Structure formats: structure tokens, C-alpha cells
Amino acid sequence: MELFLLLDACRRAGAKRITAVLPYFGYARQDRRGRAGEAVGARVVADALAGSRAGRLVVVDPHTAALEAMCGMPVEMLTAVPALTAVPALAAALAPMAREDAVVVAPDLGAVKLAEHYASLLRRPVAVVRKTRVTGATVRAEEIAGDVDGRPAIIVDDMISTGATIEAAAGVVLAHGGVPGLVVVATHGLLVGAAASLLGRLPVRCVLTTDSLARDQSAMPALQVQSVAPLLADAIGRLHHNQPLAGLLIRT
């Protein structure tokens, strides 16, 4: 509601153009109905933004690329994993922790492109976990494609919500010979419920995320937060001067 009121205030004040910047797009995971009677939350938020007359939307690593098709305005989908030569972000912060024998792990099929992006920047191989979501907080993973035996793993995803996906992926990696001392990377650290304590029980040496959502780092000693402010400032500056966002956008 704060966002919608600000958009309305700017419009009434005569703004020439209005861009809504949402580092974390809420309800993005609810982009389809899993069963009868459910809402499509992502579409509801998209329609509300269009109704508020925002002229452009800027988001960071949304859960689904279909967000662009849902919105009635241009959408710029930035990534917090830009090239190492671009603004400081997750890949740059991760580079010193990525040993030469490390492997980048996608915890599910939906994270494969993201894992491949990390792997190309870090020049590391990729492994993929096959998971089945049992409930919203319960995930089962049993198989992995790729070699993790004797290697330190870097598990990457777009967000950490309950931590169940990371827990399941970590279990599979370790069961197949992965080295304890995992590194977990995600753009959005929701860490709802008992996620922080769950991750704290895993053999994880670092959980790297951004400040797209406010986080209390004292509650999780292994948590490291990288700011997306330079990324957003760069993107906003380019848009203001009508310059392309090359190097900042999600690879499709």
C-alpha cells in the first residue's frame, strides 16, 4: 500500500514518468494455480501495479520470467549475479570462496539457468538435484546429475524461503560424497519461520544473500549480506539517461 500511495502521489504531482523499483517482487512464486480454488498472486500484484499507472517496473531476480508477460508495462528484470566486471554483487562476493575444485549445484530444475550463469562466471562445473515438493515446507530430493564426490559445493537459488529446498539439496550432495562446509547463495533471503535455525544445523560455512529484504544477521552467524544498492543505482541511472541495461539483466 505504501508503494501504491507513493505512485499516486507522484502522478498527482505531475511526474513525467514513474518507475516502480521492487527489489523483491512479492507473490512471484504464486504464478499459477496448483489446485482448484487458489489465487494467482503474481497476477494480482501485476494488475494492481498497472492500475496504479506505474510506467515501468524494475525487479531483481524474480522467481519466474513469466512475470514480464503478466505485467501491463515494460519490466526490467535485473540480476544480482551480473558479470564480475559489472557492479559488485553476489558473483563478485562469491568468487573468493569458490575453490578450484568446487561445483555449482542447482537444488531443482528451476534453478538450472541460474546455476549455469554462476558456473560460467566462476568457471566451475554444474550439478543438478531433482526434487519433489511434498508440502510448502517439505521437500524430498533423492537424485543428482553431476559429480560432487570429494568436491565443495555451492548451492544456488533465487530465494530461500523455509530452507527446505536447501536442506534437501544439501542432504543429496553429502550423500553423494560432497565435502561438508557448503556455501549457499540466494538473491532473496526470506528465511521464514525456522529457516535460520534449519540452515544453522546444516554443515554450511556461509549463506550469502542480498539486502532485497531486511535481515537480522545476528540471528544467523553464517549469514553474509551483499547490498543490491549499487546494482539498482546503476540501473536507475541508465534508465534516467535512456541507456541500455546490458550486463545487468537476467540471461534468458
C-alpha positions as CSV (number, residue, x, y, z in Angstrom):
1,M,0.0,0.0,0.0
2,E,2.9,2.4,0.7
3,L,4.1,1.8,-2.9
4,F,0.7,2.4,-4.4
5,L,0.2,5.6,-2.4
6,L,3.6,6.9,-3.4
7,L,2.9,6.1,-7.1
8,D,-0.4,8.0,-6.8
9,A,1.3,10.9,-5.1
10,C,4.0,11.2,-7.8
11,R,1.3,11.0,-10.6
12,R,-0.7,13.8,-8.9
13,A,2.4,15.9,-8.5
14,G,2.9,15.8,-12.3
15,A,5.8,13.3,-12.6
16,K,6.8,13.0,-16.3
17,R,7.3,9.2,-15.9
18,I,7.1,6.8,-13.0
19,T,9.1,3.7,-12.5
20,A,8.3,1.3,-9.6
21,V,11.5,-0.4,-8.3
22,L,10.8,-3.6,-6.4
23,P,14.0,-5.4,-5.4
24,Y,11.8,-8.3,-4.2
25,F,8.5,-8.9,-6.1
26,G,6.2,-10.4,-3.5
27,Y,3.9,-13.3,-4.5
28,A,6.1,-14.0,-7.6
29,R,6.1,-17.7,-6.7
30,Q,2.3,-17.8,-7.0
31,D,2.4,-17.6,-10.8
32,R,0.0,-20.5,-11.4
33,R,-2.8,-22.4,-9.7
34,G,-1.5,-25.7,-8.1
35,R,-5.1,-26.8,-7.4
36,A,-8.7,-25.5,-7.8
37,G,-9.6,-22.6,-5.5
38,E,-6.1,-21.0,-5.4
39,A,-5.3,-17.4,-6.5
40,V,-2.6,-16.3,-8.9
41,G,-1.0,-13.8,-6.6
42,A,1.7,-12.6,-9.0
43,R,-1.0,-11.6,-11.5
44,V,-3.0,-9.8,-8.8
45,V,0.1,-7.7,-7.8
46,A,0.9,-7.0,-11.5
47,D,-2.7,-5.8,-12.2
48,A,-2.5,-3.6,-9.1
49,L,0.7,-2.0,-10.3
50,A,-0.8,-1.4,-13.8
51,G,-3.9,0.1,-12.1
52,S,-1.6,2.5,-10.2
53,R,-0.3,3.7,-13.5
54,A,3.4,2.8,-13.0
55,G,5.1,3.3,-16.4
56,R,7.8,0.7,-15.8
57,L,8.7,-2.0,-13.3
58,V,12.3,-2.9,-12.1
59,V,12.7,-6.1,-10.2
60,V,15.7,-8.2,-9.1
61,D,15.8,-12.0,-9.9
62,P,12.1,-12.6,-9.9
63,H,11.1,-16.2,-9.3
64,T,9.6,-16.5,-12.8
65,A,10.5,-14.9,-16.2
66,A,6.7,-15.1,-17.0
67,L,6.4,-12.0,-14.8
68,E,7.1,-9.9,-17.8
69,A,4.1,-11.4,-19.6
70,M,1.8,-10.8,-16.6
71,C,2.5,-7.1,-16.4
72,G,0.9,-4.4,-18.4
73,M,4.0,-2.3,-18.5
74,P,7.7,-2.8,-19.5
75,V,9.6,-4.9,-17.0
76,E,13.3,-4.7,-16.4
77,M,14.4,-8.0,-14.7
78,L,17.8,-7.3,-13.2
79,T,20.0,-10.0,-11.7
80,A,22.1,-9.8,-8.6
81,V,24.6,-12.1,-10.4
82,P,25.9,-9.8,-13.1
83,A,29.3,-10.2,-14.8
84,L,32.2,-10.0,-12.4
85,T,33.3,-6.8,-14.3
86,A,29.9,-5.1,-13.6
87,V,28.7,-3.6,-10.3
88,P,29.7,-5.5,-7.1
89,A,27.1,-8.2,-6.4
90,L,26.8,-11.9,-5.5
91,A,29.2,-13.4,-8.1
92,A,31.9,-11.0,-7.0
93,A,31.4,-11.8,-3.3
94,L,31.3,-15.5,-4.0
95,A,34.5,-15.6,-6.1
96,P,36.9,-15.7,-3.2
97,M,35.0,-18.6,-1.7
98,A,34.9,-20.8,-4.8
99,R,37.7,-23.3,-4.7
100,E,39.2,-24.6,-7.9
101,D,37.5,-28.0,-7.4
102,A,34.1,-26.5,-6.4
103,V,30.9,-27.4,-8.2
104,V,27.9,-25.2,-8.6
105,V,24.7,-27.1,-7.6
106,A,21.1,-26.2,-8.7
107,P,18.8,-27.5,-6.0
108,D,16.0,-28.1,-8.5
109,L,15.3,-27.9,-12.2
110,G,14.0,-24.3,-11.9
111,A,17.5,-23.1,-10.8
112,V,19.5,-24.7,-13.6
113,K,19.8,-21.5,-15.7
114,L,20.9,-19.6,-12.6
115,A,23.4,-22.2,-11.7
116,E,24.8,-22.2,-15.2
117,H,25.2,-18.4,-15.0
118,Y,27.2,-18.7,-11.8
119,A,29.2,-21.6,-13.2
120,S,30.1,-19.6,-16.4
121,L,31.3,-16.6,-14.3
122,L,33.2,-18.7,-11.8
123,R,34.4,-21.3,-14.4
124,R,33.1,-24.2,-12.4
125,P,31.1,-27.3,-13.3
126,V,27.3,-27.7,-12.6
127,A,25.4,-30.4,-10.8
128,V,21.6,-30.6,-10.7
129,V,19.4,-32.0,-7.9
130,R,16.0,-33.5,-8.8
131,K,13.5,-32.6,-6.1
132,T,9.8,-33.3,-5.3
133,R,7.9,-30.7,-3.2
134,V,5.6,-32.6,-0.8
135,T,4.2,-29.6,1.0
136,G,5.0,-25.9,1.2
137,A,7.7,-26.6,3.9
138,T,8.6,-30.2,3.0
139,V,10.8,-31.2,0.0
140,R,12.1,-34.6,-1.0
141,A,15.3,-34.9,-3.1
142,E,17.0,-38.2,-4.0
143,E,18.9,-37.9,-7.2
144,I,21.7,-35.6,-8.5
145,A,23.1,-35.3,-12.0
146,G,26.8,-34.3,-11.9
147,D,29.9,-35.1,-10.0
148,V,30.1,-33.8,-6.4
149,D,32.2,-36.6,-4.9
150,G,35.1,-35.1,-2.9
151,R,34.2,-31.5,-4.0
152,P,33.0,-28.5,-2.1
153,A,29.5,-27.5,-3.3
154,I,28.0,-24.1,-3.9
155,I,24.2,-24.4,-3.8
156,V,22.5,-21.5,-5.6
157,D,18.9,-20.4,-5.9
158,D,16.8,-17.3,-6.4
159,M,15.4,-17.3,-2.9
160,I,15.5,-19.1,0.4
161,S,12.0,-19.3,2.0
162,T,11.6,-22.1,4.5
163,G,15.0,-23.6,3.8
164,A,13.5,-26.9,2.9
165,T,14.9,-27.0,-0.7
166,I,18.4,-26.1,0.5
167,E,18.2,-28.8,3.3
168,A,17.1,-31.5,0.8
169,A,19.8,-30.5,-1.8
170,A,22.5,-30.5,0.9
171,G,21.4,-33.9,2.0
172,V,21.8,-35.3,-1.5
173,V,25.1,-33.6,-2.1
174,L,26.6,-35.0,1.1
175,A,25.1,-38.5,0.5
176,H,27.0,-38.5,-2.9
177,G,30.3,-37.6,-1.3
178,G,30.2,-33.8,-1.3
179,V,32.6,-32.1,1.2
180,P,31.0,-30.5,4.3
181,G,31.3,-26.8,4.6
182,L,28.7,-25.9,1.9
183,V,28.2,-22.4,0.5
184,V,24.6,-21.4,-0.1
185,V,23.8,-18.4,-2.3
186,A,20.4,-16.8,-3.0
187,T,19.3,-13.4,-4.1
188,H,16.4,-13.1,-1.7
189,G,16.7,-14.3,1.9
190,L,13.2,-14.6,3.1
191,L,14.2,-17.1,5.8
192,V,10.6,-17.5,7.1
193,G,9.7,-19.5,10.2
194,A,12.5,-21.8,11.4
195,A,14.6,-21.4,8.2
196,A,17.6,-19.7,10.0
197,S,17.8,-22.5,12.7
198,L,17.3,-25.2,10.0
199,L,20.2,-23.8,7.9
200,G,22.2,-23.4,11.1
201,R,22.0,-27.2,11.7
202,L,23.5,-28.0,8.2
203,P,27.2,-28.2,7.5
204,V,27.2,-24.7,5.9
205,R,30.1,-22.3,6.3
206,C,28.4,-19.4,4.5
207,V,24.9,-18.3,3.5
208,L,25.3,-15.4,1.0
209,T,22.2,-13.3,0.2
210,T,21.3,-9.7,-0.6
211,D,19.5,-6.9,1.3
212,S,16.5,-7.1,-1.0
213,L,14.7,-7.9,2.2
214,A,15.8,-6.7,5.7
215,R,17.6,-9.4,7.7
216,D,18.9,-9.6,11.2
217,Q,22.4,-11.0,10.7
218,S,22.9,-11.6,14.4
219,A,20.3,-14.4,14.3
220,M,22.4,-16.4,11.9
221,P,26.3,-16.2,12.2
222,A,26.9,-17.8,8.8
223,L,24.8,-15.2,7.0
224,Q,26.6,-12.7,4.8
225,V,24.6,-9.9,3.1
226,Q,25.6,-8.2,-0.1
227,S,23.9,-4.9,-1.0
228,V,21.9,-4.5,-4.2
229,A,22.1,-0.7,-3.9
230,P,24.9,-0.3,-6.5
231,L,23.0,-2.6,-8.9
232,L,19.8,-0.5,-8.5
233,A,21.7,2.8,-8.7
234,D,23.4,1.7,-11.9
235,A,20.1,0.6,-13.5
236,I,18.2,3.7,-12.4
237,G,20.9,6.0,-13.7
238,R,20.9,4.2,-17.1
239,L,17.1,4.3,-17.4
240,H,17.1,8.1,-16.5
241,H,19.6,8.7,-19.3
242,N,17.9,6.3,-21.7
243,Q,20.9,4.0,-21.8
244,P,20.7,0.2,-22.3
245,L,20.9,-2.1,-19.3
246,A,23.4,-4.5,-20.9
247,G,25.1,-6.7,-18.4
248,L,22.6,-6.1,-15.6
249,L,19.6,-8.1,-17.0
250,I,18.8,-11.8,-16.4
251,R,20.1,-14.1,-19.1
252,T,17.2,-15.7,-21.0
